[in-house]
Amino acid sequence: MNNSGLAVEVSKDRNGTDQILLRNPRGASAKVSLHGGQVLSWRTDRGEELLFTSSKAIFKPPYAVRGGIPICFPQFGQRGSLEQHGFARNRTWIIDENPPPLHANDACGKAYIDLLLKPSEDDLKIWPHSFEFRLRVNLTADGNLSLISRIRNINCKPFSFSIAYHTYFSISDISEVRVEGLETLDYLDNLYQRERFTEQGDALTFESEVDRVYLGSRDAIAIFDHERKRTFFIKKEGLPDVGVWNPWEKKSKAMVDFGDEEYKQMLCVNGAAVEKPITLKPGWRGLANGIVFPNRRLTYRLAWKMVF
């Protein structure tokens, strides 16, 4: 599971689901649950939590956990007969004991875990496409976090999907936060039936509910938390869009797994592929050691720093 020499511990939560704790020598950590293949915690070497999880979150399958980094696959949003944000975040993943080789830079000096999701018979009834979703969660020596996905088509025909790494960042107060890197971009506004607008501001700030998907973004986005003097950096590859969400007061009170005032301490900003779904074609090529199917690799990296 781990060739970095850093700490990887497996335990069970109160419902008996395996959780993996990654820890680097400086004391930074990340906790990953097999429920949803979801990162639930990301802490600095001082023990400060960087991800938000609701005090009312439900940790029992088949519910998705309200917080951390849910993986929204094979869709982001609500379309057709699939449940909102797809089924990957509600399924039990397994530890991948034989992961495909990744680039050396993805493993060197890092504590990591490899997870695997395959569709069940029930999944194939609602989304009839065979796939393998391999996820590597890395915690670097510097305490940064990355999620590297490989999605393989083992169908006999092409299929398309959308995806988002729906990250709940922990913040001091929503009124003290701004997001940079989205200026001049078009976005789909879910509060207006996905109508298309253009961002006019130099930075995105928050005074009411926001539910948008910014299109064709640059591969680096920054979230500035002025009160905590903390900056989050998002870097992504293969994920052209950025989702931004805060439910604000009215919607917070309507969610059973979210505290009435918790919207003030969280902000979702996530790498995504939404407007133009990713299409994986079938096919293979023969090698001496077997058959290799085409796949798609997506990389999502999170970093932070204090600004004085």
Secondary structure, DSSP 8 states (H G I E B T S, - for coil): ---SSSEEEEEE-TTS-EEEEEE-TTS-EEEEETBTTEEEEEE-TT--B-B-B-TT---STTS--SBSB-EEBS-SS--TTS-TTBSGGGSB-EE-SS-----GGGTTT-EEEEEEE---HHHHHHS---EEEEEEEEE-TTS-EEEEEEEEE-SSS-EEEEEEE--EEE-S-GGGEEEES-TT-EEEEGGGTTEEEE--SSSB--SS-EEEEE-S--SEEEEEETTTTEEEEEEEES--EEEEEE-HHHHHHH-TTS-TTGGGGEEEEEEEEEEEEEEE----EEETTEEE--EEEEEEEEEEEE--
